[in-house]
Every structure is written in structure tokens, then in C-alpha cells.
Amino acid sequence: MNAPVRSIAQTNDGVTVTSDAGVWTAAWAVVATAPPMAARISYTPPMPPRRDAFTQRMPMGSIIKVHVAYETPFWRAKGLSGSILSDRTATGLWMDHSIPGVETGGMVGFFGGGHAQAWAERSPEERRARVLEDLATYLGPEANKPTEYVERSWPAAPWQRGAYWAMPTPGALTAFGPALREPVGRIHWAGTETADANIGYLDGAIQSGERVAGDIVNHL
């Protein structure tokens, strides 16, 4: 933890991983970050052209996730479900996130795509004001009185730079697809983007870890 990897060097005998917290050596390395973030690591020798070309064509998605808490799920008294899908506002997807059996209410929503890209560079205060304005559009003026507001601007997060996963551009998989999982010497690739199913979710990440662990065991 708190040890961002800056470089990975490999020889025929093993790998050397250099981070802000120290240097480690091992027989094999598994890189489990999203492909565009993995590309920011310096490799010796450099990555093969196909792997490098692929990571250039797999950018992160753009999402800002927001949780807003209220004293009660007031929208239910109006006969509203709390499920919102609209293109009228900057935040167009919302869901009732209230906990069953608890009096308080909650909504979870998103700035997505172009809206996330635009609002990631605005201040948290500006985003909060816009979120409450959007919610009031659908739920009424009570939405302007939250008890708590929490957000995560994934495009601005230094070790993710987007969410929820990296997406290949048109033609990238056709031209460079095998490079997504194909090991480079003693370096193997994991992470949710490399899963067979449920890409972008924890289940996909677990699948990828099991796959890579099996591959490395076969080398031993």
C-alpha cells in the first residue's frame, strides 16, 4: 500500500519492481492495473509494439459518482421510486440508495461521459450545487436540503484517471486484442478488463486473478 510502482525491469531470470516505497525482486510480476495506467509504468526492456499500441487505444471511461443523504426518502411520499434516467440534466442517472429498515434516505447518481469530463475540472462546490439543482428538477425542492454529500471524481483520481473500466476504441480488439492478456516475458496482465465475464466489476477482477495465478503456477 502507498507504494506506486514506477518501473519494472526483467531479465531471463526474474523481475525487479521499483516503487516509491522500495525495490522488490521476484520470479514473475503481475500487473493488475487498467491498461492505460499500466502503460504509465516504465518497462525495461520496453513493451513490444503490439502491447504498446493496444494500451494507446484503450482509454478509461468517464464517471463522477455522487451519494446524497437525506433525513428521509421524501420522494416515496410523493409516489416516486427514486429511479431517474434522463438527458435533461448534467446528472442523468439516479437510483434510490436508501437502506431498508432505516429512516434516512439516500440517492446515488452520476455525471457520465461528456458531462463527467466537463465537470471533473470544476470545483466540488460547483458540482454539489449542480447535483442538488438536478435532483430538485425531478424530486422537488426538498432535494436542496441534504444531510450529507459525498462524491468521487474518477477522472481526477491519480491512480485511476477514469471509471469504471478501460474501453478499447473501434478496431483495437481486432488489431491488437491478444495483447490484452498475452504475457510479456515474466510480466503477466490481470485486472477486471482482462476478465472473460463481468468486465468492470469486482467479479471480473477476481476471475482475472484466478486465471493469472493458474498461468504462473504452470510455469513453476
mmCIF file of the C-alpha atoms, coordinates in Angstrom:
data_MODEL
# 
_entry.id   MODEL 
# 
loop_
_atom_site.group_PDB 
_atom_site.id 
_atom_site.type_symbol 
_atom_site.label_atom_id 
_atom_site.label_alt_id 
_atom_site.label_comp_id 
_atom_site.label_asym_id 
_atom_site.label_entity_id 
_atom_site.label_seq_id 
_atom_site.pdbx_PDB_ins_code 
_atom_site.Cartn_x 
_atom_site.Cartn_y 
_atom_site.Cartn_z 
_atom_site.occupancy 
_atom_site.B_iso_or_equiv 
_atom_site.pdbx_formal_charge 
_atom_site.auth_seq_id 
_atom_site.auth_comp_id 
_atom_site.auth_asym_id 
_atom_site.auth_atom_id 
_atom_site.pdbx_PDB_model_num 
ATOM 1   C CA . MET A 1 1   ? 0.000   0.000   0.000   1.00 0.00 ? 1   MET A CA 1 
ATOM 2   C CA . ASN A 1 2   ? 1.088   3.593   -0.642  1.00 0.00 ? 2   ASN A CA 1 
ATOM 3   C CA . ALA A 1 3   ? 3.820   2.257   -2.928  1.00 0.00 ? 3   ALA A CA 1 
ATOM 4   C CA . PRO A 1 4   ? 3.085   3.305   -6.514  1.00 0.00 ? 4   PRO A CA 1 
ATOM 5   C CA . VAL A 1 5   ? 5.188   1.325   -8.966  1.00 0.00 ? 5   VAL A CA 1 
ATOM 6   C CA . ARG A 1 6   ? 7.347   3.441   -11.247 1.00 0.00 ? 6   ARG A CA 1 
ATOM 7   C CA . SER A 1 7   ? 9.289   0.824   -13.198 1.00 0.00 ? 7   SER A CA 1 
ATOM 8   C CA . ILE A 1 8   ? 9.591   -2.903  -13.851 1.00 0.00 ? 8   ILE A CA 1 
ATOM 9   C CA . ALA A 1 9   ? 12.767  -4.406  -15.275 1.00 0.00 ? 9   ALA A CA 1 
ATOM 10  C CA . GLN A 1 10  ? 13.017  -8.018  -16.324 1.00 0.00 ? 10  GLN A CA 1 
ATOM 11  C CA . THR A 1 11  ? 15.722  -10.460 -17.390 1.00 0.00 ? 11  THR A CA 1 
ATOM 12  C CA . ASN A 1 12  ? 15.654  -14.145 -18.233 1.00 0.00 ? 12  ASN A CA 1 
ATOM 13  C CA . ASP A 1 13  ? 15.933  -14.886 -14.503 1.00 0.00 ? 13  ASP A CA 1 
ATOM 14  C CA . GLY A 1 14  ? 13.389  -12.574 -12.866 1.00 0.00 ? 14  GLY A CA 1 
ATOM 15  C CA . VAL A 1 15  ? 11.886  -9.131  -12.408 1.00 0.00 ? 15  VAL A CA 1 
ATOM 16  C CA . THR A 1 16  ? 12.784  -6.042  -10.397 1.00 0.00 ? 16  THR A CA 1 
ATOM 17  C CA . VAL A 1 17  ? 9.930   -3.775  -9.361  1.00 0.00 ? 17  VAL A CA 1 
ATOM 18  C CA . THR A 1 18  ? 10.769  -0.235  -8.234  1.00 0.00 ? 18  THR A CA 1 
ATOM 19  C CA . SER A 1 19  ? 8.230   1.801   -6.281  1.00 0.00 ? 19  SER A CA 1 
ATOM 20  C CA . ASP A 1 20  ? 8.150   4.914   -4.106  1.00 0.00 ? 20  ASP A CA 1 
ATOM 21  C CA . ALA A 1 21  ? 8.458   2.632   -1.058  1.00 0.00 ? 21  ALA A CA 1 
ATOM 22  C CA . GLY A 1 22  ? 11.328  0.420   -2.176  1.00 0.00 ? 22  GLY A CA 1 
ATOM 23  C CA . VAL A 1 23  ? 12.552  -2.210  -4.614  1.00 0.00 ? 23  VAL A CA 1 
ATOM 24  C CA . TRP A 1 24  ? 11.402  -5.819  -4.860  1.00 0.00 ? 24  TRP A CA 1 
ATOM 25  C CA . THR A 1 25  ? 12.698  -8.758  -6.884  1.00 0.00 ? 25  THR A CA 1 
ATOM 26  C CA . ALA A 1 26  ? 10.707  -11.828 -7.883  1.00 0.00 ? 26  ALA A CA 1 
ATOM 27  C CA . ALA A 1 27  ? 10.488  -14.592 -10.435 1.00 0.00 ? 27  ALA A CA 1 
ATOM 28  C CA . TRP A 1 28  ? 7.308   -13.169 -12.000 1.00 0.00 ? 28  TRP A CA 1 
ATOM 29  C CA . ALA A 1 29  ? 5.271   -9.961  -11.904 1.00 0.00 ? 29  ALA A CA 1 
ATOM 30  C CA . VAL A 1 30  ? 1.518   -9.471  -12.250 1.00 0.00 ? 30  VAL A CA 1 
ATOM 31  C CA . VAL A 1 31  ? 0.305   -6.028  -13.308 1.00 0.00 ? 31  VAL A CA 1 
ATOM 32  C CA . ALA A 1 32  ? -3.352  -5.658  -12.341 1.00 0.00 ? 32  ALA A CA 1 
ATOM 33  C CA . THR A 1 33  ? -3.994  -2.001  -13.105 1.00 0.00 ? 33  THR A CA 1 
ATOM 34  C CA . ALA A 1 34  ? -6.139  -0.863  -16.037 1.00 0.00 ? 34  ALA A CA 1 
ATOM 35  C CA . PRO A 1 35  ? -4.205  -0.990  -19.346 1.00 0.00 ? 35  PRO A CA 1 
ATOM 36  C CA . PRO A 1 36  ? -3.801  2.789   -19.764 1.00 0.00 ? 36  PRO A CA 1 
ATOM 37  C CA . MET A 1 37  ? -2.453  3.066   -16.215 1.00 0.00 ? 37  MET A CA 1 
ATOM 38  C CA . ALA A 1 38  ? -0.180  0.055   -16.713 1.00 0.00 ? 38  ALA A CA 1 
ATOM 39  C CA . ALA A 1 39  ? 1.252   1.911   -19.725 1.00 0.00 ? 39  ALA A CA 1 
ATOM 40  C CA . ARG A 1 40  ? 2.475   4.673   -17.403 1.00 0.00 ? 40  ARG A CA 1 
ATOM 41  C CA . ILE A 1 41  ? 4.928   2.276   -15.772 1.00 0.00 ? 41  ILE A CA 1 
ATOM 42  C CA . SER A 1 42  ? 8.424   2.319   -17.287 1.00 0.00 ? 42  SER A CA 1 
ATOM 43  C CA . TYR A 1 43  ? 9.489   -1.117  -18.547 1.00 0.00 ? 43  TYR A CA 1 
ATOM 44  C CA . THR A 1 44  ? 12.969  -2.452  -19.261 1.00 0.00 ? 44  THR A CA 1 
ATOM 45  C CA . PRO A 1 45  ? 13.150  -3.706  -21.933 1.00 0.00 ? 45  PRO A CA 1 
ATOM 46  C CA . PRO A 1 46  ? 10.295  -1.664  -23.449 1.00 0.00 ? 46  PRO A CA 1 
ATOM 47  C CA . MET A 1 47  ? 6.938   -3.247  -24.178 1.00 0.00 ? 47  MET A CA 1 
ATOM 48  C CA . PRO A 1 48  ? 6.524   -4.885  -27.604 1.00 0.00 ? 48  PRO A CA 1 
ATOM 49  C CA . PRO A 1 49  ? 4.942   -2.632  -30.251 1.00 0.00 ? 49  PRO A CA 1 
ATOM 50  C CA . ARG A 1 50  ? 1.625   -4.518  -30.214 1.00 0.00 ? 50  ARG A CA 1 
ATOM 51  C CA . ARG A 1 51  ? 1.164   -4.167  -26.439 1.00 0.00 ? 51  ARG A CA 1 
ATOM 52  C CA . ASP A 1 52  ? 2.112   -0.501  -26.566 1.00 0.00 ? 52  ASP A CA 1 
ATOM 53  C CA . ALA A 1 53  ? -0.211  0.175   -29.498 1.00 0.00 ? 53  ALA A CA 1 
ATOM 54  C CA . PHE A 1 54  ? -3.056  -1.564  -27.702 1.00 0.00 ? 54  PHE A CA 1 
ATOM 55  C CA . THR A 1 55  ? -2.757  0.445   -24.477 1.00 0.00 ? 55  THR A CA 1 
ATOM 56  C CA . GLN A 1 56  ? -2.733  3.645   -26.536 1.00 0.00 ? 56  GLN A CA 1 
ATOM 57  C CA . ARG A 1 57  ? -6.155  2.642   -27.847 1.00 0.00 ? 57  ARG A CA 1 
ATOM 58  C CA . MET A 1 58  ? -7.864  1.726   -24.560 1.00 0.00 ? 58  MET A CA 1 
ATOM 59  C CA . PRO A 1 59  ? -8.770  4.877   -22.604 1.00 0.00 ? 59  PRO A CA 1 
ATOM 60  C CA . MET A 1 60  ? -10.561 4.972   -19.269 1.00 0.00 ? 60  MET A CA 1 
ATOM 61  C CA . GLY A 1 61  ? -14.265 5.769   -19.116 1.00 0.00 ? 61  GLY A CA 1 
ATOM 62  C CA . SER A 1 62  ? -15.507 8.998   -17.551 1.00 0.00 ? 62  SER A CA 1 
ATOM 63  C CA . ILE A 1 63  ? -17.689 8.849   -14.437 1.00 0.00 ? 63  ILE A CA 1 
ATOM 64  C CA . ILE A 1 64  ? -18.192 11.018  -11.364 1.00 0.00 ? 64  ILE A CA 1 
ATOM 65  C CA . LYS A 1 65  ? -20.164 9.145   -8.705  1.00 0.00 ? 65  LYS A CA 1 
ATOM 66  C CA . VAL A 1 66  ? -22.252 11.006  -6.132  1.00 0.00 ? 66  VAL A CA 1 
ATOM 67  C CA . HIS A 1 67  ? -24.041 9.965   -2.931  1.00 0.00 ? 67  HIS A CA 1 
ATOM 68  C CA . VAL A 1 68  ? -26.578 12.339  -1.391  1.00 0.00 ? 68  VAL A CA 1 
ATOM 69  C CA . ALA A 1 69  ? -28.143 11.613  2.018   1.00 0.00 ? 69  ALA A CA 1 
ATOM 70  C CA . TYR A 1 70  ? -31.449 12.945  3.379   1.00 0.00 ? 70  TYR A CA 1 
ATOM 71  C CA . GLU A 1 71  ? -33.337 12.754  6.681   1.00 0.00 ? 71  GLU A CA 1 
ATOM 72  C CA . THR A 1 72  ? -35.996 10.641  4.960   1.00 0.00 ? 72  THR A CA 1 
ATOM 73  C CA . PRO A 1 73  ? -36.634 9.196   1.483   1.00 0.00 ? 73  PRO A CA 1 
ATOM 74  C CA . PHE A 1 74  ? -39.119 12.021  0.949   1.00 0.00 ? 74  PHE A CA 1 
ATOM 75  C CA . TRP A 1 75  ? -39.700 11.155  -2.704  1.00 0.00 ? 75  TRP A CA 1 
ATOM 76  C CA . ARG A 1 76  ? -41.536 7.988   -1.716  1.00 0.00 ? 76  ARG A CA 1 
ATOM 77  C CA . ALA A 1 77  ? -44.280 10.014  -0.025  1.00 0.00 ? 77  ALA A CA 1 
ATOM 78  C CA . LYS A 1 78  ? -44.859 11.585  -3.447  1.00 0.00 ? 78  LYS A CA 1 
ATOM 79  C CA . GLY A 1 79  ? -45.227 8.183   -5.051  1.00 0.00 ? 79  GLY A CA 1 
ATOM 80  C CA . LEU A 1 80  ? -41.833 8.416   -6.744  1.00 0.00 ? 80  LEU A CA 1 
ATOM 81  C CA . SER A 1 81  ? -39.453 5.456   -6.990  1.00 0.00 ? 81  SER A CA 1 
ATOM 82  C CA . GLY A 1 82  ? -36.242 7.474   -6.939  1.00 0.00 ? 82  GLY A CA 1 
ATOM 83  C CA . SER A 1 83  ? -35.123 5.883   -10.209 1.00 0.00 ? 83  SER A CA 1 
ATOM 84  C CA . ILE A 1 84  ? -34.227 8.572   -12.740 1.00 0.00 ? 84  ILE A CA 1 
ATOM 85  C CA . LEU A 1 85  ? -32.960 8.209   -16.292 1.00 0.00 ? 85  LEU A CA 1 
ATOM 86  C CA . SER A 1 86  ? -32.903 11.428  -18.280 1.00 0.00 ? 86  SER A CA 1 
ATOM 87  C CA . ASP A 1 87  ? -30.905 13.529  -20.725 1.00 0.00 ? 87  ASP A CA 1 
ATOM 88  C CA . ARG A 1 88  ? -32.336 16.834  -19.450 1.00 0.00 ? 88  ARG A CA 1 
ATOM 89  C CA . THR A 1 89  ? -29.634 17.465  -16.846 1.00 0.00 ? 89  THR A CA 1 
ATOM 90  C CA . ALA A 1 90  ? -25.887 17.011  -16.320 1.00 0.00 ? 90  ALA A CA 1 
ATOM 91  C CA . THR A 1 91  ? -26.564 14.085  -13.991 1.00 0.00 ? 91  THR A CA 1 
ATOM 92  C CA . GLY A 1 92  ? -28.924 11.813  -15.846 1.00 0.00 ? 92  GLY A CA 1 
ATOM 93  C CA . LEU A 1 93  ? -28.924 8.543   -13.892 1.00 0.00 ? 93  LEU A CA 1 
ATOM 94  C CA . TRP A 1 94  ? -30.094 8.314   -10.260 1.00 0.00 ? 94  TRP A CA 1 
ATOM 95  C CA . MET A 1 95  ? -31.237 5.475   -8.019  1.00 0.00 ? 95  MET A CA 1 
ATOM 96  C CA . ASP A 1 96  ? -32.796 5.242   -4.577  1.00 0.00 ? 96  ASP A CA 1 
ATOM 97  C CA . HIS A 1 97  ? -29.928 4.125   -2.357  1.00 0.00 ? 97  HIS A CA 1 
ATOM 98  C CA . SER A 1 98  ? -31.843 4.084   0.926   1.00 0.00 ? 98  SER A CA 1 
ATOM 99  C CA . ILE A 1 99  ? -31.092 1.271   3.365   1.00 0.00 ? 99  ILE A CA 1 
ATOM 100 C CA . PRO A 1 100 ? -34.091 -0.964  4.183   1.00 0.00 ? 100 PRO A CA 1 
ATOM 101 C CA . GLY A 1 101 ? -35.311 -0.569  7.748   1.00 0.00 ? 101 GLY A CA 1 
ATOM 102 C CA . VAL A 1 102 ? -33.557 2.776   8.250   1.00 0.00 ? 102 VAL A CA 1 
ATOM 103 C CA . GLU A 1 103 ? -35.454 6.080   8.408   1.00 0.00 ? 103 GLU A CA 1 
ATOM 104 C CA . THR A 1 104 ? -32.899 8.091   6.460   1.00 0.00 ? 104 THR A CA 1 
ATOM 105 C CA . GLY A 1 105 ? -32.885 8.282   2.674   1.00 0.00 ? 105 GLY A CA 1 
ATOM 106 C CA . GLY A 1 106 ? -30.207 8.303   0.058   1.00 0.00 ? 106 GLY A CA 1 
ATOM 107 C CA . MET A 1 107 ? -29.723 8.793   -3.663  1.00 0.00 ? 107 MET A CA 1 
ATOM 108 C CA . VAL A 1 108 ? -26.771 7.669   -5.760  1.00 0.00 ? 108 VAL A CA 1 
ATOM 109 C CA . GLY A 1 109 ? -26.133 9.163   -9.177  1.00 0.00 ? 109 GLY A CA 1 
ATOM 110 C CA . PHE A 1 110 ? -23.571 10.003  -11.822 1.00 0.00 ? 110 PHE A CA 1 
ATOM 111 C CA . PHE A 1 111 ? -22.078 12.545  -14.135 1.00 0.00 ? 111 PHE A CA 1 
ATOM 112 C CA . GLY A 1 112 ? -21.258 10.372  -17.135 1.00 0.00 ? 112 GLY A CA 1 
ATOM 113 C CA . GLY A 1 113 ? -19.353 10.672  -20.406 1.00 0.00 ? 113 GLY A CA 1 
ATOM 114 C CA . GLY A 1 114 ? -19.007 14.217  -21.688 1.00 0.00 ? 114 GLY A CA 1 
ATOM 115 C CA . HIS A 1 115 ? -20.660 15.653  -18.581 1.00 0.00 ? 115 HIS A CA 1 
ATOM 116 C CA . ALA A 1 116 ? -18.110 13.886  -16.370 1.00 0.00 ? 116 ALA A CA 1 
ATOM 117 C CA . GLN A 1 117 ? -15.251 15.200  -18.493 1.00 0.00 ? 117 GLN A CA 1 
ATOM 118 C CA . ALA A 1 118 ? -16.576 18.751  -18.264 1.00 0.00 ? 118 ALA A CA 1 
ATOM 119 C CA . TRP A 1 119 ? -17.441 18.702  -14.565 1.00 0.00 ? 119 TRP A CA 1 
ATOM 120 C CA . ALA A 1 120 ? -14.268 16.923  -13.420 1.00 0.00 ? 120 ALA A CA 1 
ATOM 121 C CA . GLU A 1 121 ? -12.452 20.221  -13.851 1.00 0.00 ? 121 GLU A CA 1 
ATOM 122 C CA . ARG A 1 122 ? -14.986 22.170  -11.788 1.00 0.00 ? 122 ARG A CA 1 
ATOM 123 C CA . SER A 1 123 ? -14.783 22.572  -8.016  1.00 0.00 ? 123 SER A CA 1 
ATOM 124 C CA . PRO A 1 124 ? -16.565 20.182  -5.607  1.00 0.00 ? 124 PRO A CA 1 
ATOM 125 C CA . GLU A 1 125 ? -18.756 23.094  -4.527  1.00 0.00 ? 125 GLU A CA 1 
ATOM 126 C CA . GLU A 1 126 ? -19.862 23.728  -8.097  1.00 0.00 ? 126 GLU A CA 1 
ATOM 127 C CA . ARG A 1 127 ? -20.602 20.036  -8.639  1.00 0.00 ? 127 ARG A CA 1 
ATOM 128 C CA . ARG A 1 128 ? -22.601 19.863  -5.417  1.00 0.00 ? 128 ARG A CA 1 
ATOM 129 C CA . ALA A 1 129 ? -24.708 22.846  -6.443  1.00 0.00 ? 129 ALA A CA 1 
ATOM 130 C CA . ARG A 1 130 ? -25.395 21.295  -9.835  1.00 0.00 ? 130 ARG A CA 1 
ATOM 131 C CA . VAL A 1 131 ? -26.268 17.905  -8.315  1.00 0.00 ? 131 VAL A CA 1 
ATOM 132 C CA . LEU A 1 132 ? -28.824 19.426  -5.959  1.00 0.00 ? 132 LEU A CA 1 
ATOM 133 C CA . GLU A 1 133 ? -30.282 21.514  -8.777  1.00 0.00 ? 133 GLU A CA 1 
ATOM 134 C CA . ASP A 1 134 ? -30.664 18.403  -10.925 1.00 0.00 ? 134 ASP A CA 1 
ATOM 135 C CA . LEU A 1 135 ? -32.257 16.382  -8.122  1.00 0.00 ? 135 LEU A CA 1 
ATOM 136 C CA . ALA A 1 136 ? -34.686 19.195  -7.354  1.00 0.00 ? 136 ALA A CA 1 
ATOM 137 C CA . THR A 1 137 ? -35.734 19.114  -11.004 1.00 0.00 ? 137 THR A CA 1 
ATOM 138 C CA . TYR A 1 138 ? -37.007 15.563  -10.546 1.00 0.00 ? 138 TYR A CA 1 
ATOM 139 C CA . LEU A 1 139 ? -37.771 15.213  -6.831  1.00 0.00 ? 139 LEU A CA 1 
ATOM 140 C CA . GLY A 1 140 ? -38.834 18.704  -5.813  1.00 0.00 ? 140 GLY A CA 1 
ATOM 141 C CA . PRO A 1 141 ? -37.325 21.455  -3.603  1.00 0.00 ? 141 PRO A CA 1 
ATOM 142 C CA . GLU A 1 142 ? -36.748 19.078  -0.685  1.00 0.00 ? 142 GLU A CA 1 
ATOM 143 C CA . ALA A 1 143 ? -33.758 17.771  -2.618  1.00 0.00 ? 143 ALA A CA 1 
ATOM 144 C CA . ASN A 1 144 ? -31.923 21.021  -1.840  1.00 0.00 ? 144 ASN A CA 1 
ATOM 145 C CA . LYS A 1 145 ? -31.625 20.090  1.856   1.00 0.00 ? 145 LYS A CA 1 
ATOM 146 C CA . PRO A 1 146 ? -29.330 17.052  2.118   1.00 0.00 ? 146 PRO A CA 1 
ATOM 147 C CA . THR A 1 147 ? -27.736 15.919  5.356   1.00 0.00 ? 147 THR A CA 1 
ATOM 148 C CA . GLU A 1 148 ? -24.587 14.722  3.586   1.00 0.00 ? 148 GLU A CA 1 
ATOM 149 C CA . TYR A 1 149 ? -22.955 14.884  0.164   1.00 0.00 ? 149 TYR A CA 1 
ATOM 150 C CA . VAL A 1 150 ? -20.095 12.601  -0.929  1.00 0.00 ? 150 VAL A CA 1 
ATOM 151 C CA . GLU A 1 151 ? -18.557 12.374  -4.395  1.00 0.00 ? 151 GLU A CA 1 
ATOM 152 C CA . ARG A 1 152 ? -15.742 10.619  -6.227  1.00 0.00 ? 152 ARG A CA 1 
ATOM 153 C CA . SER A 1 153 ? -14.391 12.246  -9.361  1.00 0.00 ? 153 SER A CA 1 
ATOM 154 C CA . TRP A 1 154 ? -12.792 9.236   -11.019 1.00 0.00 ? 154 TRP A CA 1 
ATOM 155 C CA . PRO A 1 155 ? -11.285 11.179  -13.962 1.00 0.00 ? 155 PRO A CA 1 
ATOM 156 C CA . ALA A 1 156 ? -9.323  13.247  -11.421 1.00 0.00 ? 156 ALA A CA 1 
ATOM 157 C CA . ALA A 1 157 ? -8.216  10.266  -9.291  1.00 0.00 ? 157 ALA A CA 1 
ATOM 158 C CA . PRO A 1 158 ? -4.417  9.986   -9.759  1.00 0.00 ? 158 PRO A CA 1 
ATOM 159 C CA . TRP A 1 159 ? -4.230  6.187   -9.890  1.00 0.00 ? 159 TRP A CA 1 
ATOM 160 C CA . GLN A 1 160 ? -7.405  5.554   -11.923 1.00 0.00 ? 160 GLN A CA 1 
ATOM 161 C CA . ARG A 1 161 ? -7.938  8.587   -14.181 1.00 0.00 ? 161 ARG A CA 1 
ATOM 162 C CA . GLY A 1 162 ? -11.436 7.399   -15.005 1.00 0.00 ? 162 GLY A CA 1 
ATOM 163 C CA . ALA A 1 163 ? -14.037 4.710   -14.394 1.00 0.00 ? 163 ALA A CA 1 
ATOM 164 C CA . TYR A 1 164 ? -15.356 2.182   -14.340 1.00 0.00 ? 164 TYR A CA 1 
ATOM 165 C CA . TRP A 1 165 ? -13.025 0.447   -16.719 1.00 0.00 ? 165 TRP A CA 1 
ATOM 166 C CA . ALA A 1 166 ? -10.871 0.991   -19.797 1.00 0.00 ? 166 ALA A CA 1 
ATOM 167 C CA . MET A 1 167 ? -12.686 0.597   -23.108 1.00 0.00 ? 167 MET A CA 1 
ATOM 168 C CA . PRO A 1 168 ? -10.993 -0.267  -26.423 1.00 0.00 ? 168 PRO A CA 1 
ATOM 169 C CA . THR A 1 169 ? -11.600 2.126   -29.283 1.00 0.00 ? 169 THR A CA 1 
ATOM 170 C CA . PRO A 1 170 ? -13.138 0.809   -32.541 1.00 0.00 ? 170 PRO A CA 1 
ATOM 171 C CA . GLY A 1 171 ? -10.822 -1.670  -34.234 1.00 0.00 ? 171 GLY A CA 1 
ATOM 172 C CA . ALA A 1 172 ? -8.448  -2.012  -31.260 1.00 0.00 ? 172 ALA A CA 1 
ATOM 173 C CA . LEU A 1 173 ? -9.518  -5.523  -30.293 1.00 0.00 ? 173 LEU A CA 1 
ATOM 174 C CA . THR A 1 174 ? -9.454  -6.695  -33.899 1.00 0.00 ? 174 THR A CA 1 
ATOM 175 C CA . ALA A 1 175 ? -5.947  -5.400  -34.478 1.00 0.00 ? 175 ALA A CA 1 
ATOM 176 C CA . PHE A 1 176 ? -4.321  -5.812  -31.068 1.00 0.00 ? 176 PHE A CA 1 
ATOM 177 C CA . GLY A 1 177 ? -6.704  -7.876  -28.919 1.00 0.00 ? 177 GLY A CA 1 
ATOM 178 C CA . PRO A 1 178 ? -4.315  -10.704 -27.879 1.00 0.00 ? 178 PRO A CA 1 
ATOM 179 C CA . ALA A 1 179 ? -2.019  -8.119  -26.240 1.00 0.00 ? 179 ALA A CA 1 
ATOM 180 C CA . LEU A 1 180 ? -4.646  -7.562  -23.537 1.00 0.00 ? 180 LEU A CA 1 
ATOM 181 C CA . ARG A 1 181 ? -3.745  -10.829 -21.778 1.00 0.00 ? 181 ARG A CA 1 
ATOM 182 C CA . GLU A 1 182 ? -0.656  -12.119 -23.532 1.00 0.00 ? 182 GLU A CA 1 
ATOM 183 C CA . PRO A 1 183 ? 2.308   -12.147 -21.080 1.00 0.00 ? 183 PRO A CA 1 
ATOM 184 C CA . VAL A 1 184 ? 5.411   -10.176 -21.968 1.00 0.00 ? 184 VAL A CA 1 
ATOM 185 C CA . GLY A 1 185 ? 8.262   -12.314 -20.751 1.00 0.00 ? 185 GLY A CA 1 
ATOM 186 C CA . ARG A 1 186 ? 7.877   -12.604 -16.997 1.00 0.00 ? 186 ARG A CA 1 
ATOM 187 C CA . ILE A 1 187 ? 5.192   -9.922  -16.776 1.00 0.00 ? 187 ILE A CA 1 
ATOM 188 C CA . HIS A 1 188 ? 1.558   -11.094 -16.712 1.00 0.00 ? 188 HIS A CA 1 
ATOM 189 C CA . TRP A 1 189 ? -1.565  -8.945  -17.028 1.00 0.00 ? 189 TRP A CA 1 
ATOM 190 C CA . ALA A 1 190 ? -4.612  -9.110  -14.743 1.00 0.00 ? 190 ALA A CA 1 
ATOM 191 C CA . GLY A 1 191 ? -7.380  -6.726  -13.732 1.00 0.00 ? 191 GLY A CA 1 
ATOM 192 C CA . THR A 1 192 ? -11.076 -6.568  -14.489 1.00 0.00 ? 192 THR A CA 1 
ATOM 193 C CA . GLU A 1 193 ? -10.516 -5.518  -18.120 1.00 0.00 ? 193 GLU A CA 1 
ATOM 194 C CA . THR A 1 194 ? -8.938  -8.916  -18.803 1.00 0.00 ? 194 THR A CA 1 
ATOM 195 C CA . ALA A 1 195 ? -11.850 -10.987 -17.439 1.00 0.00 ? 195 ALA A CA 1 
ATOM 196 C CA . ASP A 1 196 ? -13.970 -13.371 -19.512 1.00 0.00 ? 196 ASP A CA 1 
ATOM 197 C CA . ALA A 1 197 ? -17.197 -12.012 -17.998 1.00 0.00 ? 197 ALA A CA 1 
ATOM 198 C CA . ASN A 1 198 ? -18.409 -9.140  -15.803 1.00 0.00 ? 198 ASN A CA 1 
ATOM 199 C CA . ILE A 1 199 ? -15.711 -6.808  -17.082 1.00 0.00 ? 199 ILE A CA 1 
ATOM 200 C CA . GLY A 1 200 ? -15.547 -3.648  -14.984 1.00 0.00 ? 200 GLY A CA 1 
ATOM 201 C CA . TYR A 1 201 ? -16.723 -5.313  -11.779 1.00 0.00 ? 201 TYR A CA 1 
ATOM 202 C CA . LEU A 1 202 ? -15.086 -6.977  -8.798  1.00 0.00 ? 202 LEU A CA 1 
ATOM 203 C CA . ASP A 1 203 ? -16.199 -10.392 -10.023 1.00 0.00 ? 203 ASP A CA 1 
ATOM 204 C CA . GLY A 1 204 ? -14.233 -9.829  -13.217 1.00 0.00 ? 204 GLY A CA 1 
ATOM 205 C CA . ALA A 1 205 ? -11.170 -8.781  -11.227 1.00 0.00 ? 205 ALA A CA 1 
ATOM 206 C CA . ILE A 1 206 ? -11.339 -11.960 -9.146  1.00 0.00 ? 206 ILE A CA 1 
ATOM 207 C CA . GLN A 1 207 ? -11.666 -14.074 -12.295 1.00 0.00 ? 207 GLN A CA 1 
ATOM 208 C CA . SER A 1 208 ? -8.589  -12.433 -13.759 1.00 0.00 ? 208 SER A CA 1 
ATOM 209 C CA . GLY A 1 209 ? -6.594  -13.094 -10.615 1.00 0.00 ? 209 GLY A CA 1 
ATOM 210 C CA . GLU A 1 210 ? -7.514  -16.772 -10.659 1.00 0.00 ? 210 GLU A CA 1 
ATOM 211 C CA . ARG A 1 211 ? -6.542  -17.022 -14.330 1.00 0.00 ? 211 ARG A CA 1 
ATOM 212 C CA . VAL A 1 212 ? -3.149  -15.394 -13.870 1.00 0.00 ? 212 VAL A CA 1 
ATOM 213 C CA . ALA A 1 213 ? -2.396  -17.379 -10.713 1.00 0.00 ? 213 ALA A CA 1 
ATOM 214 C CA . GLY A 1 214 ? -3.050  -20.568 -12.682 1.00 0.00 ? 214 GLY A CA 1 
ATOM 215 C CA . ASP A 1 215 ? -0.823  -19.411 -15.519 1.00 0.00 ? 215 ASP A CA 1 
ATOM 216 C CA . ILE A 1 216 ? 2.091   -18.672 -13.200 1.00 0.00 ? 216 ILE A CA 1 
ATOM 217 C CA . VAL A 1 217 ? 1.675   -21.932 -11.299 1.00 0.00 ? 217 VAL A CA 1 
ATOM 218 C CA . ASN A 1 218 ? 2.050   -23.724 -14.622 1.00 0.00 ? 218 ASN A CA 1 
ATOM 219 C CA . HIS A 1 219 ? 5.457   -22.063 -15.035 1.00 0.00 ? 219 HIS A CA 1 
ATOM 220 C CA . LEU A 1 220 ? 6.749   -23.291 -11.677 1.00 0.00 ? 220 LEU A CA 1 
# 
